Amino acid sequence: MSHPPRDPRNVVAGLLGDERLLDACAQRDMGALFRLLNHRGISTRRIASAVEITQGRLYDYMNGKSRVEKLVIFEQIADAFHIPGRLLGLALRPWEPTATPAPSHSPPVSADEDDVAAMDAFRNADRQTGGTRLYGAVVRHLTSNIAPRLVDADSNPQVFAAAAALTEMAGWMAHDSGRDDLAERHFTRALPLARTSGDHALAANIAASNSHLALQTGDPAAAAHWAATGLDILGHGPRIPTLTARLHTMKARALAAASQTTPAARALSQAHQMLETAAEAEHPWLSPFDAAALASESALIHRDLHEYDAALEHAEQAIALRETGRARSLALSRITLVGIHIHRRELDAALHVGFDLLTADPALGSVRVVHQLDMLQDLLAPHRGYPPVRDFLARFADVRRARMLLLADIIPPPSKGTAP
C-alpha cells in the first residue's frame, strides 16, 4: 500500500532537537540539511520545489559543489520547512509562535483572592458540565469584572494575569463548543496580557493551549513549535514540573501525529520523568496536569504511533484515575479506549465500554464530546455485519437523537476544516 508523501515541516519538527540539524543550521550548510531531509523520506523534487530552486541546483548543494549564500534562499528554506529563524541567523519568521512575556525585575504580586475564586468556580463547573454553556458567563465576567480594572491605575498588576488566564479559559470553552476559530482568537488575545503581567508560567501555559489547538486543527508542525516555544519561555521563569511535563506531552503528541516515532517517544519519556518530580498546586492560573491527564495523552500518543498495546494500557489507567466529578474527561477517556479496542479488532470489549458512554450524563454540554462520539460511530460502521455492533449502533442513534434535543441550543452548524 502506498503512503502519502511526508510533510517536510513535520519531519523538521521532529528534528529540532537533533544535533545533525542544529549543526547544519549553525554552519549554514544547507547541503547537509537537504541530505538529512532526503534521508528522512522527503524527495529531492519536493525539497527543490519547496525552496523554489531547480533540482540541478539542489544536487549541487547536496554534493558540496556549491553552498547557499543568498539571504533570500535562507529565508525560503526557513519558511518552507518551518526552521526557526534564529537557527539560521535570521530574524523571527512571520509564522513563528512568539509568546515571551516581558522580563520581570520585581517580586511577583500575589493574585487577587476573588479572581482566583472565580477562576476555580468556572474551572470546577467546566469539568462537570462542559464549557459550552459556561462560555457566555466567562465572557461576561471578563467584560464586567476584569476589563474595567485593566485601565484602573490603582489595580493590582496581577489583573493582567487574571485577564490572560480567564481569556485562555474562554478559548478552551469555545474549543469545547466546536468553535476553534473563536478559540484561536481568545488564545491570541491572552498572550499579550500574559506578556504584560510578566508571568512566564502563564505565557507558557497559553503556548501549550495553542499547541493543543494546532493539533486539533490538523497542523502538527505548528503544534510542535508552540510546545517548544512554551518550553523556551519556562527556561526564563520558575521551575514548574507539571507545566514542563504538559509541554513535553504536547510536543510528543504533535510528533506522534507527524509519525516522528523516536522524537515522540523521547518527549513522552521526558514528560513522565518530569511529572514524577511534580508537587501540588504550584501556580494559581495554570490548568491542572496530573497522572490521569498524562495517561490520557499517552494513550493518544501511542494510538497515533499504532502502538495499540501501550495505548490500551494508558487508556485504562486514565479511566481508573479519573475522578467521578470530571464528566467530560471521563467521557473523552472512554471514547479513546473504545477507539483503541476497535483498532485492535476487539469489538466486544469496545461495545462494553461503549455502553458506559451511552449512559453518560446526556446534559453534558460539550460539542467536542458529541463530535468524538460521532467519530466512534464511523469507526464501528464497517463492522455493522456483527449483530452486537448493529444493535449498539441502533441504540447509539436513539441516544444521539435525545442528546441533540437537549443540546439543540448550543450545537453550532458544522464548520469546515476543523477536526473534532
Number of C-alpha atoms within 10 A of each C-alpha: 3 4 5 6 10 15 14 22 20 24 22 23 26 23 20 19 12 12 10 14 22 17 14 18 22 14 12 18 20 25 21 20 21 23 18 19 20 17 10 13 13 18 16 19 13 16 22 18 14 15 18 14 14 13 15 11 15 26 17 14 20 21 13 13 11 15 16 16 11 8 12 10 15 21 18 15 22 21 19 16 20 22 24 20 19 13 19 21 14 13 11 13 16 9 11 16 20 18 22 23 23 14 14 14 7 7 6 12 11 10 17 13 10 9 21 16 12 15 18 14 11 19 18 14 14 25 16 18 19 26 30 26 20 19 21 14 14 19 17 12 14 18 12 10 13 18 15 11 16 18 10 11 8 8 12 15 20 21 22 24 26 27 25 30 28 26 25 29 28 28 31 27 28 27 24 25 26 27 23 24 15 17 25 20 15 21 23 19 16 28 26 20 23 29 21 19 25 24 26 25 26 31 31 31 27 29 30 30 27 27 29 24 26 22 23 17 15 16 18 27 26 24 32 31 27 30 31 24 22 33 23 15 23 23 13 13 16 11 13 18 20 28 29 26 27 29 31 27 27 32 34 33 32 33 32 27 25 26 19 20 18 14 20 26 20 13 21 28 16 17 25 19 13 18 20 13 11 18 11 9 11 14 14 18 23 17 19 15 16 18 16 21 19 23 24 26 24 28 29 27 28 27 23 19 20 17 14 19 14 15 26 23 15 24 26 17 18 26 22 14 15 19 12 12 13 16 18 24 22 24 22 19 26 22 22 26 28 27 26 25 20 19 15 15 12 13 18 13 15 23 19 12 16 20 13 12 19 18 9 13 14 16 14 23 25 24 25 24 21 21 14 18 24 16 15 17 17 12 14 21 13 10 15 13 9 11 10 14 20 15 11 19 18 12 13 19 13 12 14 17 11 14 18 16 12 15 20 10 9 15 19 12 8 9 11 6 9 14 16 19
